[in-house]
Each structure stands twice: as structure tokens, then as C-alpha cells.
Amino acid sequence: MSLDPELRDAIDGLLRENRVVLFMKGNRAQPQCGFSAKTVEALDMILPDYQVVDVLQNAEIRDGIKAYGNWPTIPQLYVAGELVGGCDIVKEMFDSGELGTVLGVSPPAADKPPAIRISPAAMDIMQNALEKNPGKAICLRINGSWKHGMSLEAPRPGSLSVNVGPITIDVDAWTATRADGLSIDVMESVQGRGFRFDNPNAPGS
């Protein structure tokens, strides 16, 4: 596919004005495909802010960006005007620690697990979840905007294991540097029961 010169100029300008640009389906808050969601998850772990282009809002951009970088799929990550790659490449670079370097953020030196406290009520919920999902691990993530989240998934390469009583929590290096002193408890809300995270490291704590 040939690229319209005006569209090429528009993309050139966008990449000049923004060091990190992610062309994706949807936005950071609501990705519209799993590949975009996984790419956003990796970037959010490192950067609190970056430019996003929702290709679903512009058919010309959606087709044009594929021709621009000679890359057939969405999402696409550009850093300093250069195409880094799509979802799989971004995830691999995150797991290896290379993504932080490419983004201009020094990878953390997380050589020891953080100290985390889990209340008895929260521990009961975690134990029940692990019993129902053999082979899975409780994965804690604290991203660059200090948003906390936990999920059940296979342990990721390069992660640290944090042992809290009978519970083992899997954390990546970025989370490890943000989680020391974290307390996890249970809270009640109109949506039901959920986890509450009290983190003394978070801004404004």
C-alpha cells in the first residue's frame, strides 16, 4: 500500500512532537483488543504518560501506519521516531528489562523481594483462589501511575517471588521497587468485596 504524502507528513509530525507514541485500538483506559491491552499494561508499568493514537477513530491512520513502518498489525510502538514493534516484542522487552532502557527509564535494581503485609481476610481469599486454580500464581502489579492490581496467571520470566506466610506473590522488578511496606486488606463496597492497597510509597500517602 502506498502512503499519501499528507498522511506521511502528519505521522512524521506526530512522532517528532512525542517521544513515545503507541498506535492502538482503543485508549489506555479502555483498550479494544487484547494485544493493545497487553501493550498498554507493559508501558504503564514504566511510564505514567505517553501519547496514544486510537486507530479505530481514523481509518486512514489505521491503514496508513501499517504502510508507514511496513508493519502489518496493530498495536505499534514508536520511540524517538523509530518503530519498536508490536505486542509480542514489547512484552518480551518488558520481561527482559530492555523496555525501560529503550523508553529512557533506568531499569530498577530489584535484587530483593519487598516487604508486604497481607491481612488474614485477604489471605483467605488468596488461598481459596490458588486452590481453585492450580499452576497459577498471584501476580501483583503497581504501574507508573501507582495503580495497584492483582491477577491469577502464570509467573512471568524475571519476576521475584514474595513469600507472605503460606502465600507467594509474583512481582516484576518495577513493582518490587514500589511495593516495600505495602499492606493488602479486604474492603466492602457496593460492588462487593475487593482488595484495598495501602502503600506508603505512593505520592500523597
N, C-alpha and C positions, 0 to 999 in steps of 0.2 A: 504494500500500500504506500502510495506517495503521500507526503505530508504537505498540506497547504502552507505556503511561506508565512502567512499571517499567524497561523496557529503555531508554527515553529517559533516565531518571534515571541508569541505570548508565553509559551512554555519556557523559552530561554529567559525571559524577564522574570518569571515566577521563581526559577531556580537561582537567578542572580540575587534576588531580593530575600530569599530564605535559604539558610544553610541546610536545613533538614526539611525535606518535603516527602510526604507519603501520599501517593495516589492510591486510593482505596475505594471500596464500596461501602457507603455509609459515612459515619463520622466516629470520632473517638468514643463518644458516649453510647452510640448505637451502631456498631458495625453491622453490615447487611450480608456478610458471608463469613464462614468460619476462618478462611485464610486471612481475611482482613482483621478479624478479631484477634487471631494469634499474633499477627504482626504488631498490632497496637499494644497488646499485652507486653511484648518484649520491649518495645520502645518506651512505654510508660514506666517500666521498671527503672529506666535510666534518666529519661528526660521529663521534666514537668511540663514542657511546652514545645511544640513543633508545628509546622504547617501541614494541614491536611487538605487534600482535594478530593471531594466526593464525585467520582466519575459517573455515578448514576444521575447526577444533576446536569450532566453535559455530555451528550452523545459524541460530539466532536472530540472532546478531551479523552473520552473513554477509548475511542479508536485511535486517536492521534498519538497518545502517549505510547501505545504499543509500537507504532512505527518510529516514533522519536528515538526510543532506546533500543529498537529491534528486540523487544522482549514481548512475548505473546500473551502474557497473563497479567491479571491484577490480583493483589496489590504490587506496587513498585516503590521501592525506597531510593531516594536520591539524597546524597550528602555532598555538599560543596559542588553541586552541578554534575556529579558523577553518579551513574546508576550503580547501586549496591546489589540489588537483586530483589527477589520476591520473598514469599513467606518462608519457604524452607531454608533459604540462605540466611535470612535474618534470624530465624530460630537457632540454626547451627552456630552462627556467630555469637549469639547471646550465650548459649551453653558453653562455648569455648572461652568466653571472656573477651573476644575480639570486637564485639559490637561497641562496647564502651569506648575503646580506643578509636574506632572509626568515627564515632559521634563526637569525639573530642573531650570525653569524660574519663578520667583515670579510673581503671577498674579498682574496686575496693580490695584491700588486703584483709580478707576474712579468713584468718588462719585458725580461729577457734569459734566454737558454737556460742551464740548469745545466751544469756540467762533469761529464761521465760518462765512465768508462773501461770499455772492453769488451775482454776477453781475446781473443787470436787464435782460440781454440777456440770461444768464444761467437759471435764474429763470423762464423766459417764457417757455423755453424748458422743464424744470422740471414740471411746472404746466400742460402743454399740455399732457405730458406723464402720469401724475397722473389721469387726466380727462379721458384718454382713457383706463386706467387700474384700475378701482375701486377695492378697497380692497388691493391694493399693496402699498408698501412704497418705498421710495428712500433709498437704503442702501449704505452707504459709507464704504469702507474698505481700510485701509492702512496697508500693511503687514510688516513683519520684515525686508524686504529689501527696504522699503519705496516706494513700488509700490502702486499707487493710482488707485482706480476703483469704479465705481458706477453701481448699478443694480436695477431693479424693482423686488421686491419679498415680501413675507410676512415678517413682523417684526419677528426677532429672539428672543427667550427667553433670558432674562437678558440684552437686549440691552438698550441703552439710546436714548431718543428722543431729537434731537436738533432742536429747532424752530428758523427759519430764515425768518422773515416776514410771509407770508402765507404758506411757505414750511416747512415741517417737515422731517428731515433726521434721519434715524436709524443708530446708530453706536454701535459696540461692545466695550467692555472695553479696548481692546488693541488699537483699532483705536482712541478711545476718548483721550488716553494719547498722541497720536501722532498728533492730528488734531487741537489743540488750535492755533488760529491765521491763519488757512488755508483760502486761497482765491480761489474761484472757478469761472472761467470765460469761455468764449467760444473762440475757436480758429478755424481758417480756414486752411485746408491742402489739399493736392492733393486727399486725401481720402474723403474729405468733412468736415463738421463741427464736432467738438468734444469739449470735456471739457479740460480746462487747469487748473492744480492744482499748486498753488504757496504756498509752505509750508515752513515757516521759521524754522521749527524744523528738517527738513531733513538734513542729513550730506552734507556739501558743499554749503548750502544755504547762 
